[in-house]
Amino acid sequence: MKFYIVIPAHNEESYICQTLQSLIDQSLQPTKVVVVDDNSTDTTAAIVKSISQKHPWISLVTNYSTEEHLPGGKIINAFYKGYDTLDSDFDVICKYDADLIFPKNYLESLAEHYHKNSELGMVAGHCYIEKNGRWCLENLTSKKHIRGPLKAYRKACFLDIGGLKKSMGWDTIDELLALYNNWQFETDESLKVKHLKPTGANYNHNAKHLQGTALYKMRYGFILALFSALKLAYKKHRIRLFWDYIRGYLKALKNKEPFIITSDQGAFVRAHRWKNIRRKFKILP
């Protein structure tokens, strides 16, 4: 299978070399890798240029944006800056972070999953972070959820879901839209990816309300947003985040922010989420 990979990178001089080397060392090497230098002020671009001289299938694209490290739209804008330089001759398109070390069999294992299941639209491993000299699961979400740093889409699935939404919450709505379009997604616990910089480490203070805004834009409705905000805050062991998320939701509601999915898709998303909640609390068999 042909893997095309786009890596948005903002001031990643400490990590990007390790990420690219782990892709160079893959048993199934990617066909193309595009690193998007997103307004970096360090030597990220110089490092990528040096590596690309030895490996022509690795290229560098420059993107000019704000210096704020905000989740959501900024990173997806950078992704598309790289994606738009690619042709369409790929089987799998990946959005990877610039601070990852992949096991050598990573892409080969993803290809095996795709070959085994023609209805599989997305598949990935799990992120691990270093704590006290040990690599531990970065336990921010359900193990079934494909984390934003590790997105890999079968081409047909990527097209069916309309690509990636330029909003925080994009890495949840892609899975829900995959289900809406009759695609499956899964994670492989045996694929342990080292995440060198924990999620959210550099997020700007202005990002605190964006999760709530995303819940509104995904048409969750207020009650479902309450459940989701509480779960997210609990996972991050910061209950104060719950109030930040709810304020973000109410602010988006007041401002009538544009939704990122259709009303039919929203109805599907709500039904799917409520079904999972009922199952969790054993209201359904």
Helices and strands as residue ranges (DSSP letters): E 3-9, H 16-24, E 32-38, H 44-54, E 58-63, H 73-83, E 92-96, E 100-101, H 106-116, E 120-131, E 134-137, E 150-154, H 155-160, H 170-180, E 184-195, G 205-209, H 210-217, H 222-235, H 240-255, H 263-280
